[in-house]
Amino acid sequence: MRPRLVLALLASAALLGPVQAQTPIRMVLNWKYQGPQALFFLAEDKGYFKDADLAVTIDQGEGSAAAITKVATGAYDVGFGDINALISLSATQPDQAPIGIYQMFNTPPFTIAVTADSPIRKPADLVGKTIGGPASDGALKLFPAFAKAAGIDASAVTITNMQPNLREQMLMSGQVDGVFGYVNTIAFSAKAAGIDPDTQLRFVSYGDYGLDLYSNALVASKSFAAEHPEALKGLVAALNRATVDMIADPAGSVEAVMKREPLLNEAVEVERTRATLAAEMNHPEIGRIGLGAIDPDRMKRAIDVVVEANGLPRTPALEEVFTDAFLPPLAERPTKVVD
């Protein structure tokens, strides 16, 4: 190459400045790819991660509680998992436990599903019955808290574990009396399997018995938060932008999921997404504090419930469980999800 050309290229590079290296982030989701996870893929497809100089790798999950453990062990930097599982871990392993940074699901989705003709109609009817669920399921993990709130003996209920893809099948075949899960996960997985949840299932919901708990949040390892605070702010901002997009166009957003899982039933996933927005992300408090934030008093009560019901050795402080340090300004976050 000619010397003058080399000098010209070097001068141009100097004017452009140093190339900004993208920060790699390993993220694990709560579950297999489904409609409500569209926001994560929208952020990728629309270049929101790139805008924040991030190289984000997104993996499927194995349960909302499992996502917390995977971040705690260092397998992932960030996860989307159950904040109540985080509270439990923080009570026993405060140094390893992640911290919540964006509270996505603010209304409790935890439930026990039974068949429509089941004699189980209230918590007391669970005594002597067998209830199944994946070992890492958030509702299963919270069953002791639910039992305490409902005034029943948790040890009088037989708990059995199952593979997630067998949940609805085992329930409908009578192999278990009920199953743990998130209400929309069960309802729409049942629908995808040809089961009408409106006529063939009934739900005993934790929220109806005093468990006013938060559920899934974006969480980060404390070490990553300390070492890469600006990257984490960029990640939260990118996902918040994508959430705004998903709220505005749930059906169009699901297309991002279908790219990754083309065998999904798109109509079911659109319906699942709309239901998740309406039932799990639409707590009235967001009109005051915005999506992503928490009400400190409500979270403190939730921490107390989880600690007491599970006999945990210590009560984590609020700042061990959640921080608003990485949130975008309230003006940029949704204050209404659906009418």
N, C-alpha and C positions, 0 to 999 in steps of 0.2 A: 504494500500500500504506500502511496506517495506521502512524504513527510508532511506536506501542507494539508493533505486530507486528514491525516492522523491528528494534527494539531486542531483542525476545525472540529472534528468529532469530539475531542477532549474538551474543547471550549464549550461546545453545546451541552455536553454532559454536566459540566460545572455549572452552567446557567440553570439547568433543570434541577440541580440539587441531588442529594442522595436518594436512592430508591427506598421507599418505605417498605420494610419487611412486614409481611402479614404475621400476626400472632396466631399460632395454631391453638385450637381449642377442641378438646374431645368431649362430646356431649352424648349422654344416654337418655333415651326417652322412657316414659313410664310403661309403654306397652308396644305391641306390634303396630305397624302403621295403620291409622284410621283417620277418618275425616277431621275430627277436632285437632289433630296434629298438623293440620295444613299450615298453621302459622309458622312452624319451624322451616317448612320447605318453601314457603313464600319468601321468607327472609333470604333464603339461599338463591332462589330463582330470580328474584327481583334485584339482586345485587346489594341488599342491605348489609350483609356480612362484609362484602368486599368494600363497601363505602366506609366501613369502620376498620378497615385493614385487618380483617380477621379471616383465617382459614379454618372453618368449622367443619368437623367431621361428626355426623349424626348417626347413631346406632339405635336399632330397636331395643326395647326394654323387656323385662321379664316380670314386671309388677311395680307398683308405685313405691312399695317399701324397698324392693331390691335396688331401685335407682339410688336411694339414699346410701345404701351399703356400698354400691359400686363407686360412688364419689368418695366415700369415707376411706376406702381402701387404696385410693389413688389410681384406680383403673380409668377413671374419667375426671375431668376438671369440673364439669358442670353436669347437672342432671335435672330431670323433670320428675319430681316424686312427692310422696306424701309428707307434709310438714309434721304430722303426728309421729311418723316413724323417726323423723329427725329429732323431735323432742325426746323420744325414748332413748335414742342413741346419745344425745347430748347429756342425758342424765347419768349415763354410765361411762361414756367415753368422750368427754367434752373436748379433748384435744383433737380427736380424729373426726368428730361429727362435722358435717358441712354446715353452711348457714344459708337461710332463705334470703333471696334477693329480689324476687318478683312473685307476688302471690297471685296465681292465675285463677285457681278454683276457690271461690270464697264462700260457697254454700255447700254444706255437707252432702256428698252423694252416696254415702255408705249405706248399704242395705243388705237384707237377707231376702232372697227371692224364693217363693214357694209356688207350687201349682195352684191354679185357681180353685180347685176342689179340695185343697189341703185343709186339715183341721187347724192349722197354725194361722191364727189371726192376730195374735198379740204376743209380746215377749214371753209371758208365762206359759204359753203353749209350746215353747221350745224345749221345755224340760223333758228329758227322756228321749229326745229326738237326735238324729244325726244330721249335722250340717257340714257341708264340704266347701272347699275352696282352695285355690293355689296357695302354697305356703307363704308366698310373699305378698298376698293380697292385703290391701290396706284395711278393708272391712274386717277381715279375719283377725288382723293384728289388733284392731280396736275392740274386738268382741268383749274382752274383760271390762272395758270402760262402759260399753253399752249395757252389759248385764248388770253392772253396779247401778247405773242410772235408772234402769228399768226394774230394779228390785228382784232380780232372779240370781240363782247360784250358777255361775258360769261352769263350774265343775259338773253340774247335772246335765250338761249338753255335751254330746259326743262330737268331737271335731275330727274330720278326716280330710286329708289332702288329696288333691287331684291335679291332673294336667289342665291348664287353662282351656284348651280346646275341647275338653270333655265335660265342662261345667253344665251346659244346658242339656246335653245328652243324658248325663247321669241324673239330673233332676227330673226330666220328663219320663225316664225309664223307671223311676222309683228307687234307684240305687241309694239315693240320699233323700232326706225329707226337705232340705232346703240348701241354698248355696249362698255364699258370701260374694259380694262384689260391689261395683259402682252401678247405680241404677241404670244409667244409660249404656254402660258397657254390656250389661246383661240383656237389657231390653232389645238393643239393636243387634247384638250377636244372635239372640234368639230369632229376631226377624229375618236375619240373613240365612238362618237355618230353616226357615219356613214355619216358625212358631209365631203366633200372634200374641205379643206380650199383653195386649189390652184385654184379651179374652181368656188366655191360657195361663197367665201368670198373675201373682199378687206379690206386693212388696211390703216388708216390715222395715221401715226406714228409721235409721238411727236419729235423724234430726227431729222426728216426731216424739222422741222420748228424752229430750233435754240435752242432747249432744250437739251444741251449736259450735261445731268445729270447722276450722279451715281444712282444706285438703291439699291438692297438688300445687306445688310452687316450683319456680326455677330456683335451684340451689347450687352453691359453688363450694369447692373446698376452701377452707380458710387460708391454706398456703397459697393457692392460686389467686385468691382475692388480695392477699397482701403483696404478692409479687407483680401482679398485672391488673391493678385497679382500673386503669384507663381502658384496657381491653375489655374488662368486664362491664364497664359503663357502656362501651360501644355495643357489646352483645345485647345487653338489656334494651338499649335504644332501638336496635335493629329488630328484636322480637316484638317490642311494643309497636313499632311501625307496622309490622306484619299482622299483629293482632287487630289493629285499626282496620287494615285491609280485609281481614277475615270477617269482622263484624259487618262491614259495609257490603260484602258480597260472599256469603257463606257458600253458595252453590259454585260460584266461579273458583273459590279457593280450593275446593276439594279436587279440582283438576290437578293441583300440585301433588296431591297424595296419589292420585290414579297413575301418574307418571311412574311412581315407585312401586305401586302394587296394582297393576292393571286388572288383576282377577277379582278385585273387590267389586261389590255391587254399588255403583256410583249413587244411585237413588237412595239407598239405605244410608250411605255415608253422608250424603247431604242432609238427610233427616236427622242423623245422629249429631252432626255438627250444629244444626239449629237448636236441637234439644239441649246440647251441652252449653251453648251460649245462654239459653234462657234459664236453665235450671242450676248450673254450676258456676257461672261467671257473672251472675246478675244480682248479687246481694245489694240491698238498698244502700248500704254504707258507701258504695262506690260513687254515689252522687255527691258525697262529701269529701272522700279521700282519694277517689280515683282508683281504677283497676291497677293492681300491682302492689298497692300499699296494704297495710293492716291497721285495724283499730287496736291500739296497744292494750286497752283494758280487756277487750274480747280475747286477744291472744294470750294474755296472762291467765284468764279463766280457762282457756283451752289447755295451757301448760299444766295447770293445777289438776284438771280432770284426768289427763293422761298419766301424770305422775301418781296420783292417788289410786286410780283404778288398777294400775299395773304394779303398785308397790315399789316404785323406783327409789333408788337410794338418795337422790337429791333432786331439787327443783331447779332446773336451768333458769338463769336470768333471761329476760326478754331479749337482751342484746346478744345472747348466745344463740338464739333461735332465728332471729330475723334482723336485717338491717335495711334501712332505706337509703343508704349511702350511694347506691348505684342506680337509683330510680331516675328516669327523666322527670322534668318539671310536671306538675299537675296539669298544666295547660296542654301538654302533649299526650296525656294518657286518657283513655276512655272514662267518662263519668256516667255513661249509660250504654248498656249492651243491647237490650231490646226494650221495646215499649211494653 
